[in-house]
Amino acid sequence: MREIIKNIKKYFPFIIYSTKSKLKSEVAGSYLNSLWWVLSPLCMMLIYMFVVVVVFKSKEPNLPVFVFIGLTLWDYFNRVLSSSPKLLKSNRNVVNKIYIPKYILLIIDTFVMLFKFFISLIIVLIFMIIFKIHFTFKMFYFIPIVIVLYLLTFGLSLIIMHYGVYFGDLHNIIRIILRFVFYFSGVFYNILLRVPEPFNKMLLTFNPIATLINESRNVLINNINPNFILIGIWFIISIILSIIGFRLIKKYENSYSKVM
Amino acid sequence: MKAISVKNVEVNYYTIKEESFSKRVLKRIKKKKFTALTNISFEVEEGSVIGIVGSNGSGKSTLLRTIANIFAPDKGEINLYGNSINLLSLGTGFDPELTGYENIFLSGMLLGFSKKFIKSKLNDIIDFSELGEFIYNPIKTYSSGMYSKLAFAIMAFLDSDILLIDEVLSVGDIHFQEKSYNKMLELIKNKKRTVLIVSHTTSTIAELCNEVIWIDKGHIKEIGKTEEVLKNYRSFMKTLKR
């Protein structure tokens, strides 16, 4: 554990510089350049809005904010997880040339996605102001929710990243699973009202993304206290996943370049 | 003072590379073990220059990568006594979309140098690379010569206590080849620096190294003074040709 903190400290300047570089290089060469960081999530949100309002005729109050919160959380989870199986292979240039703790590469990836997450969050905030949602102190409970989201995503990705080196199929399997989970996370509908009893409660307990999205809406829109116990349990599970991931990586990281 | 000590190191490869999940579950293919290095032990004094020779596939590059901690040895230990180490390679961590300038920092920080240190070497690197204003263009627009000039300059100015060199490099046009070769010699001949060189050019090894390790089929066949080992190595290679 101490070693991990020491390494993260040591590589932190590189993590930050590399995160910035990755973000820059994504938009480099395009005319609108950094405007894409805002434009791209905004367009995605408007497309989903259109589908939800016009095609599904949903009548949820504060609908845009409702959908955007779901999308913001989902996008972060989805992006990090779907890139994790191939993360080491796409960094072959680094992995085969120099020693670097491999979780550093995942941290860089999560930071890139976190940046997009926060931009998307700012858009949500703007829509909250437009829809005149009252700001209350309960909104601060959103912070622990984000922390659990980060740790859960990190822990899962760490484990997937490890197995991704050995099994090329994992990339496809993860994509299918993610698609499946997407429809059961209530990104653009309310699980509690739309899914029949007792499955709605089950989904909200056992699908962590459904839990986190639902609780985020509770604290940001409905001014309701989150379910602290449930969030706490997922926090502990996330920590355990991360520890398993760190152990796997530490044990095997120096043999990855043999198979790549 | 010792700079590197390698004790009883063994490195294995497993011949089945990436495999499909179903194959692994259904057939339970046994992995075939291939021993690349076995029972390797030697010590290197600080400031010495060691050559490593051997035929293709004898495990020379594997040895360098193991010492650089890119591979972990399956058995045995490697101690670097806290020295920083670097396996020289061109363009580590480069991002083609970014400018040469940004890539100097990206690559340098990946190699473990602080931003401050890289800044202090920045002018040297840019001067040496002869890129001039091109340094502010994305490196995907560079010619291969420009790319390797920049990569070489970064490699030459951001160096470590121990250098591992897989073939002495010279890059670019004739003028730059000479310049880079001389720079390389300057790096190697620095008295404080410990250097391990893998090369097939025995004349280079004879010119630069105090000692030579001869590796054959993953074993150390001979280790000792440059002239003696090279003499035996050359005559051994001649017998192979026949």
Interface residues (C-beta under 8 A of the other chain):
Chain A: K10 P13 F14 Y17 S18 S21 K22 K24 S25 E26 A28 G29 N93 V94 V95 N96 K97 I98 Y99 I100 Y166 F167 G168 D169 L170 I173 N254 S255 S257 K258 V259
Chain B: Y13 Y14 K17 E18 E19 S20 F21 S22 R24 R65 A68 N69 I70 F71 A72 N86 L87 S89 G91 T92 G93 F94 D95 E97 L98 E102 F105 L106 M109 L110 L111 G112 S114 K115 P138
